[in-house]
Amino acid sequence: MHSFLNDLVFGTGLVRGQPMVTLAGILSLTVGLGLNVLLFTLANAVLFNPLPLRGADRFVVLQQLRELSTAMDFSYPAYQGFRDASAGVFDSLSAYSWTNAAARAAEGVTESIDGEYVSGNLMGDLEAPIAMGRGLTPDDDRPDAPPVVVVSHRYWQKRFAGAPLSGQTLVLNQQTFTVVGVAAPSFLGMEPGRDTSFWIPVGQMQVLEGRDLRARATTSWLSLLGRLAPGVTREEAIARLSPFAENFYTAHGYAPQGFGLADGSQGAGGLRERLEDPFRLLMAASFFVLLIA
């Protein structure tokens, strides 16, 4: 202890005697550590964290394997066909798609916010965490159902903080939706890294946008997320669903294409794929910054 105290006194004297060098050292360590913490936090949220949904380790994303590319978007009739054909392969098959809308606040100010269309079974089957109210249901997905919306916890705090849930509405694209639920803070949507503020049923697309793509078998706009049934491997699922995929696309005039399944634990959005390489490069660079610091 005596030796340690002597070293401490000696070190303190050096620090006090060279304030600029000390300041440079502190700033260097602050920048090096801060940059690494920031990048790891972002990368962890976008690249590594699974969706906070039940059975995320068994999620798979349906793919169209074209000659020169791989597509992850499907038409609504394709979703219905895969849903019916996948009994015993998936214990749940859900559809979703990104959208945005002009939201009008109580003060009359309009802002553009991002949201997602989701099939009526998604929140229930996958047990999306809800902080207040309820999630969307298959009954909400009917075209004649009253327009309803679930909002994110962040948007609820920003837009409705302190207000009771009952009777709240949200005006999107000049259409009024009843707020039936508020998502838990952990649920940020089906595409990590995107700021999702609301979720509405696929069947309410006509209300929000004035158009309905569900009848168009050749218009691909939905990501399909399946949860493998217990004991079913990805290879078995591909083998069992490939004949249906081939027949469906042949019947609708598509060129021959394959069918595949990718890991869906983080959803099917293209944002993660676009950010993966830049994030890995930035993390490697930040590691060298930390070494220098």
Disulfide bonds with the S-S distance in Angstrom:
none
